[in-house]
Amino acid sequence: MEDVTGSTTAEQGLHSIRRRPHIPLVAGLVLYGTSLLLFSFQATITASPFFTRLSSLAGVLADYLWSAPSALACILFLLFTSLLYVYTTKGKKAEGYRTWIIRFPSFIKYILLFLFFIYSLFPLAWAQRSFSRSLESFPDCTLFDFILTLLITGGTMCCSLYLFNKLPLKITIFTEKSISSLTRWKPSVFIGTSLILCFLVTGIIAYVVLDHIPHVQDSIAQLFQAKIFTMGKLSVPSPPHKEFFDYTNIINDGKWYSQYPPGHSLLLTIGLFAGSPWLVGPLLGTLSLVLFFLIVKTIYRECRMLYVSCGLMLCSPFFLFMSSNHMNHSSTMCFMLLFLYFYVRMGTSSSHLYSILAGLSLGYAITIRPLTACAIAAPFFGYLLIRAHKSEKTDRTKVISFIFAVSLMVVLLLLYNALTTGDPLLFGYHKKYQSLGFLGSTQVGPPHTLKGGVINTSNNLIGLNFHLFGWPLPSLIFVFVFFALPLRKNTWDYLFLTSSLTLITSYFFYYYQDLCFGPRFYYSLTPFMIILTVRCFLELPTWLQEKGFDRNRTEASLYLFLMLCILYMMSFTFPSLVKKYSNDYWWVTDKIHKEVIKQGITNAIIFIDVWHPPGITEPNHIPYGSGFQFNSPDLKDDVIYAMDLREKNSELMKGFPQRQYYLCKIHSPMADFSLLKIDTGEDQ
């Protein structure tokens, strides 16, 4: 499957650039100089009345662009131009419009890709003026940052066009020799070294940076469920005075259990039995890298494709930090990669074993994150049905085996629902919030709207552009170039793209969004984005050679660009993220528990202040996670952590007599606290 559509105008421009290479160099230096000048006077510029008016104008324009009339106008325009194209290409009508007709589909494609690229960078933080659903929903990006990004991206592309023909020969030869020496490594040596590095780096991040504890409500709730599983139960009775032990994403209505499907908690259970649940993430990340290696090797069968892809995954901040925490996104991606590997093997083997294993892998991913798994798998399942319809009977039996295996896992998930919520079709989060949170509804806050979907998707794409690779340029730049130019593409490339768009569209209709360790709802797209990036990276020299550029210089320039971007990530992006995540991320810390141990406090109840920031009228459950995660489901711990409900605290004290009582007073969101012993007037 190839994209043979090209733009004659663009090709003529490339020929002109090749004949006069200094033009793009001058343009690139001007763009770089402008960005440096703007950056130097950033404070002055952003505070000026002109920039304020510009920001306001951008807000008005964006508000108009996603309004209902604007959307209707775009749809009508696309329908009109499509009908016009079909009408004029028939018969004699096409003769007078031949050149325009040939270029029309390419023109529309470029326009749509360019607009989507801008959309993936343009910040909409000012657009949602109502309820904010997350501690960290909007990316740290302003209109000024957007302008700088465009200038730097344009400057890099212009300078690259110059280097493609003018890179010094010595640098070209040295770069080629270095890359050739790397590709001469045996695949077993390369992947073995990569796996050791992956496990060491993610393990160190998990233990040192993240303090080997969960920091986010989701993962704390799933770790609690894992503790229930270690007791051989699916739920436990709610504790006495249950209001003191309420926590976000935990159902506490007579039964006490997590609102999430059980798949990830079962994996954390293995970690609990081993005494190191914090190692589950690094192990899943390492296994994901193995599976990614096998998938790329099986599909593309090209050494450079294999090594560059795995190298980029190993150098992805998004991959490294997500593989270091307790969240279920790492396990979802791991099982989706397992599904994809067996799915690929289904087409190369006559055995039904691979179709069964593919179905079981996808089914298990559904027991972790149902929406993510189904959205990603939908295009692959559709293609499987099409292929089975056109081919032999054996392929149809593979489809039946695959569906049976998926159905088996889904039945187990529905059985889990029945045993916990009482209804096989009622998921825990639906029972807790009485809503699934899709368009027109919500679980917390105002109803989700199309405008909210536009904002959420924008935030996630901006986050993906930053977190995927941590480059000074947008991480998705090569993906856009790959589908903008007539580069060689195959069926897998289009499947990966379609699967990515399906997931993005699915979460467009979901109310919640945050950038916790990055755009976590998009984390399972990481392998696809890396593959499409490397596909462009390796195909671009061939296409440019056809346009008269020097292939060796083009390849060397791209590898140098890649090395510089990785160096930037290691020097700036990675250290900044380490600092961010190590600073009691998401208001959750282990310092309270360590202080309890340090002071030798035993046989006690610690009331954690949940009234921060001052002035709130309902308890803030987020700081309570610093203590709740150390409770056991039966509350038989030597030290029990409860919420400070102020005047009601005496009720819990009566339920747990003969204990000492302490108040952990929170002084700031970043775990500045003090432990105060509560004087009950009795001899303890």
ZAMARGU-4260 file (C-alpha; in steps of 0.2 Angstrom, whole numbers, plus 5000, padded with zeros to 4 digits):
<rodrens>
0) 5000/5000/5000 | 5009/5016/4994 | 5005/5034/4994 | 5010/5040/4977 | 5002/5057/4978
5) 5014/5071/4977 | 5015/5089/4975 | 5023/5096/4959 | 5025/5113/4966 | 5034/5106/4981
10) 5045/5096/4970 | 5049/5111/4960 | 5053/5120/4976 | 5065/5106/4981 | 5074/5107/4964
15) 5076/5126/4966 | 5083/5124/4984 | 5096/5111/4978 | 5102/5123/4965 | 5103/5137/4977
20) 5107/5129/4994 | 5112/5145/5003 | 5094/5151/5002 | 5087/5139/5015 | 5103/5142/5026
25) 5099/5161/5026 | 5081/5158/5030 | 5085/5145/5044 | 5098/5157/5052 | 5085/5171/5051
30) 5072/5161/5060 | 5084/5155/5073 | 5090/5173/5076 | 5072/5179/5077 | 5068/5165/5090
35) 5083/5170/5100 | 5079/5188/5100 | 5061/5184/5106 | 5067/5173/5119 | 5079/5186/5126
40) 5065/5199/5127 | 5052/5187/5132 | 5046/5196/5148 | 5045/5212/5139 | 5036/5205/5124
45) 5023/5195/5134 | 5019/5210/5146 | 5016/5222/5131 | 4999/5228/5126 | 5001/5222/5109
50) 5005/5204/5114 | 4990/5205/5126 | 4979/5210/5112 | 4986/5196/5101 | 4983/5183/5114
55) 4965/5189/5115 | 4963/5189/5096 | 4969/5171/5096 | 4957/5166/5109 | 4942/5174/5100
60) 4948/5166/5083 | 4950/5148/5091 | 4933/5150/5100 | 4925/5154/5083 | 4935/5140/5074
65) 4927/5126/5085 | 4910/5133/5086 | 4895/5124/5078 | 4894/5136/5063 | 4912/5135/5059
70) 4911/5116/5060 | 4896/5115/5049 | 4905/5127/5036 | 4920/5115/5036 | 4909/5100/5033
75) 4900/5109/5019 | 4916/5115/5011 | 4923/5097/5011 | 4907/5090/5004 | 4906/5103/4990
80) 4925/5101/4985 | 4923/5082/4985 | 4908/5082/4974 | 4916/5095/4963 | 4932/5084/4961
85) 4921/5069/4957 | 4911/5079/4944 | 4925/5087/4935 | 4935/5071/4934 | 4922/5062/4923
90) 4922/5063/4905 | 4926/5079/4895 | 4923/5090/4910 | 4940/5085/4916 | 4950/5091/4901
95) 4950/5110/4905 | 4954/5106/4924 | 4967/5092/4922 | 4982/5101/4932 | 4970/5107/4945
100) 4961/5091/4947 | 4978/5081/4949 | 4984/5093/4962 | 4968/5094/4972 | 4968/5079/4983
105) 4987/5083/4988 | 4982/5101/4992 | 4968/5096/5003 | 4979/5083/5012 | 4993/5096/5015
110) 4980/5108/5022 | 4973/5096/5034 | 4990/5089/5040 | 4996/5107/5042 | 4980/5112/5052
115) 4982/5096/5063 | 5000/5100/5066 | 4996/5117/5072 | 4982/5110/5083 | 4994/5099/5091
120) 5005/5114/5096 | 4993/5128/5099 | 4989/5130/5118 | 4971/5132/5124 | 4974/5134/5142
125) 4964/5150/5142 | 4949/5142/5134 | 4942/5132/5148 | 4937/5145/5161 | 4926/5134/5171
130) 4930/5119/5182 | 4947/5111/5180 | 4947/5092/5182 | 4965/5089/5186 | 4980/5095/5196
135) 4989/5095/5180 | 4978/5096/5165 | 4985/5110/5154 | 5003/5109/5147 | 5015/5122/5153
140) 5014/5131/5136 | 5009/5148/5131 | 5005/5157/5114 | 5023/5164/5116 | 5030/5146/5117
145) 5020/5141/5102 | 5027/5155/5092 | 5045/5150/5097 | 5042/5132/5093 | 5036/5136/5075
150) 5051/5147/5073 | 5064/5134/5079 | 5055/5120/5069 | 5055/5131/5053 | 5074/5136/5056
155) 5079/5118/5059 | 5070/5112/5043 | 5078/5126/5032 | 5096/5122/5039 | 5093/5103/5037
160) 5089/5107/5018 | 5106/5115/5017 | 5115/5101/5026 | 5107/5088/5015 | 5119/5094/5001
165) 5132/5104/5010 | 5137/5094/5025 | 5156/5093/5026 | 5162/5076/5018 | 5173/5072/5034
170) 5158/5073/5045 | 5147/5063/5033 | 5160/5049/5033 | 5163/5049/5051 | 5144/5048/5055
175) 5142/5034/5042 | 5156/5024/5050 | 5149/5027/5067 | 5131/5021/5062 | 5138/5006/5053
180) 5148/5000/5068 | 5132/5001/5078 | 5122/4991/5066 | 5135/4978/5065 | 5131/4973/5083
185) 5122/4956/5084 | 5103/4958/5088 | 5105/4948/5103 | 5119/4959/5110 | 5110/4975/5106
190) 5093/4970/5114 | 5102/4962/5129 | 5112/4978/5132 | 5096/4988/5129 | 5086/4978/5142
195) 5099/4979/5155 | 5099/4998/5153 | 5080/4999/5153 | 5078/4989/5169 | 5092/4999/5178
200) 5086/5016/5173 | 5068/5013/5176 | 5072/5004/5193 | 5083/5018/5199 | 5069/5031/5194
205) 5056/5020/5203 | 5066/5018/5219 | 5075/5035/5220 | 5065/5048/5211 | 5048/5041/5215
210) 5052/5034/5232 | 5046/5017/5227 | 5028/5022/5231 | 5012/5026/5221 | 5009/5045/5219
215) 4993/5045/5210 | 4975/5041/5216 | 4973/5028/5202 | 4988/5018/5207 | 4985/5020/5226
220) 4968/5013/5223 | 4974/4998/5213 | 4988/4994/5225 | 4974/4994/5239 | 4965/4981/5228
225) 4980/4971/5226 | 4982/4970/5245 | 4964/4963/5245 | 4969/4950/5232 | 4983/4944/5243
230) 4970/4940/5256 | 4961/4929/5243 | 4946/4940/5242 | 4939/4952/5229 | 4932/4964/5242
235) 4932/4966/5261 | 4918/4973/5272 | 4919/4992/5274 | 4928/4997/5290 | 4919/5004/5306
240) 4918/5023/5304 | 4921/5021/5286 | 4920/5039/5283 | 4937/5041/5290 | 4944/5029/5277
245) 4936/5036/5261 | 4948/5038/5247 | 4947/5043/5229 | 4943/5029/5217 | 4939/5017/5231
250) 4921/5011/5233 | 4916/5010/5252 | 4897/5006/5253 | 4897/4991/5264 | 4910/4983/5252
255) 4927/4990/5251 | 4937/4988/5235 | 4944/4998/5220 | 4933/5005/5206 | 4945/4999/5193
260) 4945/4982/5183 | 4956/4969/5191 | 4970/4966/5178 | 4983/4978/5184 | 4980/4975/5202
265) 4983/4956/5199 | 5000/4961/5193 | 5003/4972/5208 | 4998/4957/5218 | 5013/4947/5211
270) 5024/4961/5217 | 5017/4962/5234 | 5020/4943/5236 | 5038/4946/5231 | 5039/4961/5243
275) 5043/4974/5229 | 5027/4980/5221 | 5037/4995/5214 | 5047/4983/5203 | 5031/4978/5193
280) 5033/4994/5182 | 5051/4992/5178 | 5048/4974/5174 | 5033/4978/5163 | 5044/4992/5154
285) 5058/4980/5150 | 5046/4966/5144 | 5038/4980/5133 | 5055/4984/5125 | 5057/4965/5121
290) 5040/4964/5113 | 5043/4980/5103 | 5060/4973/5097 | 5051/4957/5091 | 5037/4966/5083
295) 5049/4978/5073 | 5060/4964/5068 | 5046/4953/5062 | 5037/4966/5052 | 5051/4977/5044
300) 5066/4965/5044 | 5078/4979/5043 | 5093/4982/5055 | 5093/5001/5055 | 5074/5001/5058
305) 5076/4989/5072 | 5090/4998/5081 | 5084/5016/5079 | 5067/5011/5084 | 5072/5002/5100
310) 5085/5016/5104 | 5071/5029/5103 | 5060/5020/5114 | 5074/5018/5127 | 5078/5037/5125
315) 5059/5042/5127 | 5056/5051/5144 | 5038/5046/5142 | 5042/5027/5141 | 5055/5028/5155
320) 5045/5038/5168 | 5029/5028/5164 | 5038/5012/5166 | 5044/5017/5183 | 5028/5020/5192
325) 5013/5010/5198 | 5000/5016/5185 | 4991/5004/5174 | 4996/5012/5158 | 5012/5002/5157
330) 5003/4986/5159 | 4990/4990/5146 | 5004/4994/5133 | 5014/4979/5138 | 4998/4967/5134
335) 4994/4977/5119 | 5011/4974/5112 | 5009/4956/5117 | 4993/4956/5107 | 5001/4964/5092
340) 5016/4952/5092 | 5004/4937/5091 | 4993/4946/5079 | 5008/4948/5067 | 5013/4930/5070
345) 4995/4925/5065 | 4998/4930/5047 | 5014/4920/5046 | 5009/4904/5054 | 4996/4891/5050
350) 4994/4887/5069 | 4979/4893/5078 | 4990/4895/5094 | 4995/4913/5089 | 4977/4918/5086
355) 4972/4911/5104 | 4987/4920/5112 | 4983/4936/5103 | 4965/4935/5109 | 4970/4931/5127
360) 4983/4946/5127 | 4970/4958/5120 | 4957/4951/5133 | 4969/4954/5147 | 4972/4972/5141
365) 4953/4974/5142 | 4953/4969/5160 | 4965/4983/5163 | 4959/4998/5153 | 4944/4993/5142
370) 4943/5009/5132 | 4961/5010/5127 | 4962/4991/5123 | 4946/4991/5112 | 4951/5008/5103
375) 4968/5002/5098 | 4963/4985/5093 | 4948/4990/5083 | 4957/4994/5066 | 4967/4978/5068
380) 4952/4967/5071 | 4943/4976/5056 | 4958/4972/5045 | 4958/4954/5051 | 4940/4952/5046
385) 4943/4959/5029 | 4958/4948/5026 | 4948/4933/5032 | 4934/4937/5020 | 4946/4938/5005
390) 4956/4923/5009 | 4955/4904/5013 | 4944/4895/5026 | 4959/4893/5038 | 4960/4912/5041
395) 4942/4912/5046 | 4945/4898/5059 | 4959/4909/5066 | 4946/4923/5068 | 4934/4912/5077
400) 4949/4906/5088 | 4954/4924/5091 | 4936/4930/5095 | 4933/4915/5107 | 4949/4919/5117
405) 4945/4938/5119 | 4927/4933/5124 | 4934/4921/5137 | 4943/4936/5146 | 4928/4947/5144
410) 4917/4934/5152 | 4929/4934/5167 | 4929/4953/5168 | 4910/4953/5168 | 4910/4939/5182
415) 4922/4950/5192 | 4909/4964/5190 | 4895/4953/5196 | 4905/4948/5211 | 4909/4966/5216
420) 4896/4978/5210 | 4882/4965/5209 | 4879/4968/5190 | 4890/4960/5176 | 4888/4975/5165
425) 4891/4988/5179 | 4909/4993/5181 | 4916/5000/5197 | 4918/5018/5191 | 4901/5018/5185
430) 4894/5012/5201 | 4904/5025/5211 | 4900/5040/5200 | 4883/5035/5192 | 4891/5039/5175
435) 4904/5033/5163 | 4909/5051/5160 | 4907/5052/5141 | 4900/5066/5130 | 4885/5075/5139
440) 4889/5068/5156 | 4903/5068/5168 | 4909/5059/5184 | 4915/5075/5193 | 4911/5093/5187
445) 4901/5100/5173 | 4895/5089/5159 | 4908/5085/5145 | 4905/5095/5129 | 4912/5095/5111
450) 4922/5110/5116 | 4929/5101/5131 | 4934/5087/5119 | 4944/5099/5108 | 4953/5106/5123
455) 4957/5089/5131 | 4963/5083/5114 | 4974/5098/5111 | 4981/5097/5129 | 4986/5078/5126
460) 4994/5081/5109 | 5004/5096/5115 | 5009/5084/5130 | 5014/5070/5118 | 5024/5082/5107
465) 5034/5086/5123 | 5035/5070/5133 | 5037/5057/5119 | 5055/5062/5115 | 5058/5078/5125
470) 5066/5086/5110 | 5067/5105/5107 | 5056/5102/5092 | 5039/5093/5092 | 5041/5075/5094
475) 5028/5071/5081 | 5036/5081/5067 | 5043/5066/5058 | 5025/5058/5059 | 5017/5073/5050
480) 5031/5073/5037 | 5029/5055/5034 | 5011/5056/5029 | 5013/5073/5020 | 5026/5067/5008
485) 5024/5053/4995 | 5036/5042/5005 | 5035/5023/5004 | 5022/5016/5016 | 5015/4999/5019
490) 4999/4992/5027 | 5006/4991/5044 | 5010/5010/5043 | 4992/5014/5040 | 4986/5002/5053
495) 4997/5010/5066 | 4991/5028/5061 | 4972/5022/5060 | 4974/5014/5077 | 4982/5030/5084
500) 4968/5041/5077 | 4955/5029/5084 | 4962/5030/5102 | 4963/5049/5101 | 4945/5050/5094
505) 4939/5039/5108 | 4946/5050/5122 | 4940/5065/5113 | 4922/5060/5120 | 4929/5056/5138
510) 4927/5070/5151 | 4943/5068/5160 | 4961/5073/5155 | 4977/5076/5163 | 4996/5076/5160
515) 5001/5064/5174 | 5018/5058/5169 | 5013/5065/5152 | 4997/5062/5142 | 4995/5045/5150
520) 4979/5041/5140 | 4990/5041/5124 | 5004/5031/5132 | 4999/5015/5122 | 5002/5025/5106
525) 5021/5026/5110 | 5026/5011/5100 | 5016/5017/5085 | 5023/5035/5085 | 5041/5028/5087
530) 5039/5016/5072 | 5031/5030/5061 | 5045/5042/5066 | 5058/5030/5061 | 5049/5025/5045
535) 5050/5043/5040 | 5068/5045/5046 | 5074/5030/5035 | 5063/5034/5020 | 5067/5052/5018
540) 5084/5050/5011 | 5078/5039/4997 | 5065/5052/4992 | 5076/5066/4993 | 5089/5057/4983
545) 5076/5056/4969 | 5075/5075/4970 | 5093/5077/4967 | 5100/5078/4985 | 5115/5069/4991
550) 5109/5053/5000 | 5125/5051/5011 | 5124/5069/5017 | 5106/5067/5020 | 5107/5052/5030
555) 5122/5059/5040 | 5113/5075/5043 | 5097/5066/5050 | 5108/5055/5062 | 5117/5070/5068
560) 5100/5079/5071 | 5094/5063/5081 | 5110/5063/5091 | 5109/5082/5095 | 5090/5079/5100
565) 5094/5065/5112 | 5109/5075/5119 | 5096/5089/5122 | 5084/5077/5131 | 5097/5070/5142
570) 5105/5087/5146 | 5089/5097/5149 | 5072/5088/5148 | 5077/5072/5158 | 5084/5082/5173
575) 5069/5094/5173 | 5057/5079/5174 | 5068/5071/5188 | 5067/5087/5198 | 5048/5088/5195
580) 5043/5070/5199 | 5055/5068/5214 | 5047/5083/5223 | 5032/5074/5231 | 5024/5072/5215
585) 5005/5074/5214 | 5005/5080/5233 | 5009/5062/5239 | 5024/5058/5249 | 5032/5045/5259
590) 5040/5057/5272 | 5025/5056/5284 | 5027/5037/5285 | 5046/5039/5287 | 5044/5051/5301
595) 5032/5040/5310 | 5045/5026/5309 | 5059/5038/5314 | 5049/5044/5330 | 5046/5026/5334
600) 5027/5028/5335 | 5018/5012/5337 | 5000/5007/5341 | 4993/5023/5335 | 4981/5032/5323
605) 4988/5046/5313 | 4974/5059/5307 | 4980/5067/5291 | 4975/5085/5288 | 4964/5085/5273
610) 4959/5103/5274 | 4972/5110/5263 | 4972/5123/5255 | 4963/5133/5269 | 4945/5138/5266
615) 4939/5122/5258 | 4923/5115/5264 | 4925/5097/5259 | 4940/5085/5263 | 4953/5085/5250
620) 4957/5067/5248 | 4973/5069/5238 | 4985/5072/5253 | 4977/5057/5262 | 4985/5046/5249
625) 5002/5048/5258 | 4994/5038/5272 | 4980/5028/5265 | 4992/5018/5254 | 5001/5011/5270
630) 4984/5004/5277 | 4980/4986/5275 | 4962/4982/5270 | 4958/4974/5287 | 4966/4989/5297
635) 4976/4977/5308 | 4991/4988/5306 | 5002/4994/5320 | 4999/5012/5314 | 4983/5016/5305
640) 4981/5032/5294 | 4964/5041/5294 | 4957/5057/5288 | 4956/5071/5300 | 4937/5075/5301
645) 4940/5087/5315 | 4926/5086/5328 | 4921/5068/5323 | 4939/5062/5327 | 4933/5056/5344
650) 4921/5044/5337 | 4935/5035/5328 | 4946/5035/5344 | 4932/5026/5353 | 4932/5013/5340
655) 4950/5010/5342 | 4954/5012/5361 | 4970/5010/5369 | 4979/5018/5355 | 4990/5034/5354
660) 4983/5047/5342 | 4992/5060/5332 | 4987/5074/5320 | 4998/5076/5304 | 4996/5095/5300
665) 4999/5099/5282 | 5007/5116/5280 | 5009/5116/5261 | 5004/5106/5246 | 5022/5099/5245
670) 5021/5089/5261 | 5028/5102/5273 | 5020/5094/5289 | 5021/5092/5307 | 5016/5077/5319
675) 5007/5083/5334 | 5001/5071/5348 | 4983/5073/5353 | 4980/5074/5371 | 4964/5064/5375
680) 4966/5068/5394 | 4968/5049/5397 | 4983/5039/5402 | 4988/5030/5387
</rodrens>
